[in-house]
């Protein structure tokens, strides 16, 4: 099963989690990180790292963030490069997570990434999709 780390500004992540629990009961391998104005990057990184390790059972973790480029997204992007089967999604909503909740039990992290971006519409993206639009700079050596 894919672990989820829901990381959003203010109390949005906690609100999403509470609504998911009302619908599905206890949500295993799911952690919430609320990013409040004034929390430093170091503290946010520690909170996200703790959440990642508690959510991961070895099948992969999906960071679900509220906005592309926000602090939770940026910290998740840095962390995802150090962990296998780790994806970063931006633009998540309660309705989208409710719809896709059952898929976390049967899809790989890569398949889940494609599915959530496809079903989420224009406001939902992933780190992988953003990197495809803007591939990293590669210096070519000419002899």
PyMOL commands that set and color helices and strands:
alter all, ss='L'
color gray80, all
select helices_A, chain A and resi 12-24+41-55+71-80+94-105+109-120+127-133
alter helices_A, ss='H'
color red, helices_A
select strands_A, chain A and resi 3-9+30-35+61-65+86-90+125-126
alter strands_A, ss='S'
color yellow, strands_A
deselect
rebuild
show_as cartoon
